[in-house]
Amino acid sequence: MLKTKAAPWQGCQITGALLVFLLGLTACRSSAPLPKVNLSEAGWKISQGQAAWRSQKSAPEIAGEILLAEKADGQTFVQFTKTPFPFALAQNTTNAWQLEFPVVNKSYRARGKPPARVIWFQLPRAVAGSPLAKNWSWHGSETSWRLENSATGESLEGYFAK
């Protein structure tokens, strides 16, 4: 009987597939949802007003109500509501972020810093006077403000009630 030797790559193929499978189990784990924000807790500074959001230069504006809540420890919460629906919810802690669009049942979350391209995470930075990410600009006065991304044309313009 003639014995054949297995090709050296055959064992590697099985081992490689097993390794990819095992890595996939750990790498695809998403972050747990952040706890719901309780704005009645002490320490939240809340600003409310009206805003118009444009997702890109050629898109129509969507007018709604804006709520910005900030804590001294770096936590932020932004809610843009087109009555009666919350349109966008952005929450940021010191080591995680979460973005929700309830109307379309979409949510995103991760550990670390929030994505710089998301306007809802740039708004708290702009209001606080912190440096903004590339392509973002802030123009504010005592009565109104405008946050804009020069690369995408996305903008948020509004005011906070006194």
Phi, psi and omega in degrees: 000139183268123178265134176250146180269136178294142177297142184299334183281342183296316177295323179293326181297316180293315180297319180296317179296319179295318179297315179298318179298313181294320177295323178299325180296325182268326186286334184268005180291126179268161179290151176289149177302145176289152178297150178301142179282133176248097185287354176274352175293152178294147173103348179277130172258119188247132174237134180231147179187203180242149179208158173238125182249135176236119185289334174201168187306320184271357182276154176287156176283145173244119180268142180193191179258141181241138176231128177236123178236135182226145174241155181298335181280002178103353177290139176224156177215128178235134176229126175247120186241130170253099189312130009260013187254135169290122185271315180218137176231124179235126181234136181226131173247188181291339183221014179201162178217160180211137180230128182232141172236084187301327182298326180251010177055047178241140174213149181224143179203154177194167173276160177092201182282148178288159180295133183292338183281353184268118184300326183292338175268341178279331182303310179300324178295316182296313180299323181283350182081016178280156178299141179264161178292167180306139177078355179266140176225152183230131175231116182228148174227186180292336185251339182205172180207162178213128176245129186217144174256112184292336181281322184256341184083001178294140180211157175222121184231134181184201177209157173251134179292145179276000000 
